[in-house]
């Protein structure tokens, strides 16, 4: 135990260095945080610079030390809040002043936002329109470095069933093996009236491949046999979405 009751800590360790920085917080830094929070309480995120929004998030993970410079460094490296939240944990850790704990906290914030969007979908009147589904899946899987195939299960009013999104397959950078039987078994188990298929293209090109088209047709035919409707198949990246329904491929 060091003098003053603080534990000894090797500040070459990122987590310890972060804790050490917190212990050296100044009254000015504390006042800046308070002013930033007061601005948020008055006007929300409106009027805040991009780096100030990131600052607010960093204050949740780094309780007392200065986070303005790390926030600016994150914006400089990743371009936006979305870019930061989509970035791999290892890339965020490399930013000076971030340490080992903060990137995990940011991933928790991102995962919470995805869950919020899913639960909002569960409470909607209908998910028959493209926009809410596209927004949800762009955020959920659009930035992943490997391909993921998911299904949303809807009732007869096209409302998302409770816990109604399931990952059925995860694959490599360019392929996830999907079997129509697994899709329909999951739909029947949940007594879904309709389903929406979705997967990501990590290379950013959301145009469907021939394999995507063949798989979609196979699932549609299998679904018709058990009276389940395939409402859409979405292919997403970070910024783009392709809809089979909009393209008249269903």
C-alpha positions in Angstrom: 0.0 0.0 0.0 1.5 3.3 -1.1 1.6 6.5 1.0 -1.9 8.1 1.3 -3.7 4.8 1.2 -3.5 4.2 -2.6 -2.4 0.8 -3.8 0.9 0.5 -5.6 0.4 0.3 -9.4 2.7 -0.2 -12.3 1.6 2.7 -14.6 3.1 1.0 -17.6 0.0 -1.2 -17.4 -2.9 0.5 -19.4 -5.6 -0.2 -16.8 -3.4 1.1 -13.9 -2.3 4.1 -15.9 -6.0 5.0 -16.5 -6.7 4.7 -12.7 -3.6 6.8 -12.0 -4.9 9.5 -14.4 -8.3 9.5 -12.6 -6.6 10.1 -9.3 -4.9 13.2 -10.7 -8.1 14.9 -11.9 -8.2 18.7 -11.4 -11.1 20.8 -10.3 -11.1 22.5 -13.7 -11.6 19.1 -15.4 -14.5 18.3 -13.0 -16.1 21.6 -13.7 -15.8 21.1 -17.5 -17.5 17.7 -17.2 -20.3 19.3 -15.2 -20.8 22.1 -17.7 -20.9 19.6 -20.5 -23.5 17.5 -18.8 -25.6 20.6 -18.0 -25.6 21.6 -21.7 -26.7 18.1 -22.6 -29.6 18.2 -20.0 -30.8 21.5 -21.4 -30.5 20.8 -25.2 -29.7 17.2 -25.7 -26.9 16.5 -28.2 -28.0 19.5 -30.3 -25.3 22.1 -30.4 -22.5 19.8 -29.1 -19.5 19.3 -31.3 -18.9 15.7 -32.4 -15.9 15.4 -30.1 -18.0 16.7 -27.2 -20.6 13.9 -27.7 -17.7 11.4 -27.5 -16.4 13.2 -24.4 -19.8 12.6 -22.7 -19.5 8.9 -23.4 -15.9 8.8 -22.2 -16.9 10.4 -18.9 -18.9 7.3 -18.2 -15.9 5.0 -18.6 -13.2 7.4 -17.3 -14.8 9.0 -14.2 -12.6 12.0 -13.5 -9.5 12.5 -15.7 -9.4 14.8 -18.8 -11.1 13.1 -21.8 -11.2 16.0 -24.3 -8.0 15.1 -26.1 -8.8 11.4 -26.3 -12.2 12.3 -27.6 -10.7 14.5 -30.3 -8.1 11.8 -31.1 -11.0 9.2 -31.6 -12.8 11.6 -34.0 -9.6 12.2 -35.9 -9.0 8.5 -36.3 -12.5 7.2 -37.0 -14.3 10.2 -38.4 -17.5 10.1 -36.4 -19.3 8.6 -33.4 -20.6 5.9 -35.6 -17.1 5.1 -36.9 -15.9 4.9 -33.3 -18.6 2.5 -32.2 -18.2 0.4 -35.3 -14.4 0.2 -34.9 -12.7 -3.0 -33.7 -11.9 -3.0 -30.0 -8.2 -3.4 -30.7 -8.1 -0.3 -33.0 -9.8 1.8 -30.3 -7.3 0.6 -27.7 -4.4 2.1 -29.8 -5.7 5.7 -29.4 -3.6 7.5 -26.7 -5.3 8.1 -23.4 -8.0 5.4 -24.0 -6.6 2.5 -22.1 -8.0 -1.0 -21.9 -11.4 -0.5 -20.1 -12.9 2.3 -22.3 -13.1 0.3 -25.6 -15.1 -2.4 -23.8 -17.4 0.3 -22.4 -18.0 1.7 -25.9 -18.9 -1.8 -27.2 -21.4 -2.1 -24.3 -22.9 1.2 -25.3 -23.2 0.0 -28.9 -24.7 -3.3 -28.0 -27.2 -1.5 -25.8 -28.2 0.7 -28.7 -28.8 -2.3 -30.9 -30.9 -4.0 -28.2 -32.9 -0.7 -27.8 -33.6 -0.7 -31.6 -34.7 -4.3 -31.4 -37.1 -3.7 -28.5 -38.4 -0.6 -30.3 -39.2 -2.8 -33.2 -41.0 -5.2 -30.9 -43.3 -2.4 -29.9 -44.0 -1.0 -33.4 -47.3 -1.2 -35.1 -45.7 -2.8 -38.1 -42.3 -3.6 -39.6 -43.6 -3.9 -43.1 -41.6 -0.8 -44.2 -37.9 -1.1 -45.2 -36.4 1.8 -43.2 -36.6 0.6 -39.6 -35.4 -2.9 -40.6 -32.5 -1.5 -42.7 -31.4 0.9 -39.8 -31.5 -2.0 -37.3 -29.4 -4.4 -39.4 -26.9 -1.8 -40.6 -26.1 -1.1 -36.9 -26.3 -4.7 -35.8 -24.2 -6.5 -38.4 -23.2 -3.9 -41.0 -19.7 -3.3 -39.6 -18.8 -6.9 -38.8 -15.6 -8.3 -40.5 -17.2 -11.7 -41.1 -20.6 -12.7 -42.7 -23.6 -13.3 -40.5 -27.0 -14.5 -41.5 -30.0 -13.5 -39.3 -33.7 -13.8 -39.4 -36.5 -11.6 -37.9 -39.7 -13.4 -36.9 -43.0 -11.4 -37.4 -46.6 -11.9 -36.4 -49.6 -11.5 -38.7 -49.5 -7.7 -38.2 -45.8 -7.7 -39.2 -44.8 -6.8 -35.6 -41.5 -8.2 -34.4 -42.1 -11.1 -32.0 -40.5 -10.9 -28.6 -36.8 -11.8 -28.8 -37.7 -12.1 -32.5 -34.2 -11.8 -34.0 -31.9 -14.8 -34.3 -28.5 -15.4 -35.7 -28.6 -18.6 -37.6 -25.2 -18.8 -39.2 -21.8 -17.0 -38.8 -19.1 -17.6 -41.4 -15.9 -16.2 -43.0 -15.2 -12.8 -44.5 -17.3 -13.7 -47.6 -19.6 -16.6 -46.8 -22.0 -18.0 -44.2 -23.4 -21.4 -45.0 -27.2 -21.3 -44.5 -29.7 -24.2 -44.8 -33.3 -23.4 -45.6 -34.5 -26.1 -43.3 -32.9 -24.3 -40.3 -34.6 -21.1 -41.2 -38.0 -22.7 -41.4 -37.5 -24.8 -38.3 -36.8 -21.6 -36.4 -39.9 -19.9 -37.9 -42.2 -22.8 -37.0 -40.8 -23.1 -33.5 -41.7 -19.4 -32.9 -45.0 -19.7 -34.8 -44.0 -16.8 -37.0 -46.4 -15.6 -39.7 -43.6 -13.9 -41.7 -39.9 -13.7 -41.7 -37.3 -11.2 -42.8 -33.9 -12.5 -43.8 -30.8 -10.4 -43.5 -27.0 -10.8 -43.9 -24.0 -8.6 -44.3 -21.4 -8.2 -47.0 -18.1 -7.3 -45.2 -16.6 -6.0 -48.4 -19.2 -3.2 -48.5 -20.8 -4.2 -51.8 -24.4 -5.0 -51.1 -25.3 -6.3 -54.5 -26.6 -9.9 -54.2 -24.5 -12.7 -55.5 -25.9 -15.6 -57.5 -25.6 -17.7 -54.4 -27.7 -15.1 -52.5 -30.4 -15.2 -55.1 -30.4 -19.0 -55.2 -30.6 -19.2 -51.4 -33.4 -16.7 -51.2 -35.4 -18.6 -53.8 -34.9 -21.9 -51.9 -36.1 -20.4 -48.6 -39.1 -18.8 -50.3 -40.2 -22.1 -51.8 -39.6 -23.9 -48.5 -41.6 -21.2 -46.6 -44.5 -21.4 -49.0 -44.8 -25.1 -48.3 -45.4 -24.4 -44.6 -47.4 -21.2 -45.1 -44.7 -18.8 -43.8 -44.2 -15.6 -45.8 -40.7 -14.3 -46.6 -41.3 -10.5 -46.4 -37.8 -9.4 -47.5 -34.2 -10.3 -47.7 -31.8 -7.5 -46.8 -28.1 -7.3 -47.5 -26.3 -4.7 -45.5 -23.0 -3.0 -45.0 -22.1 -0.1 -42.7 -23.8 2.5 -44.9 -25.7 0.6 -47.6 -28.7 -1.8 -47.8 -30.1 -3.9 -50.7 -33.7 -5.1 -50.5 -34.8 -8.1 -52.5 -38.4 -6.9 -52.2 -37.6 -3.4 -53.4 -35.7 -4.9 -56.3 -38.6 -7.2 -57.2 -36.6 -10.3 -56.5 -39.1 -11.9 -54.2 
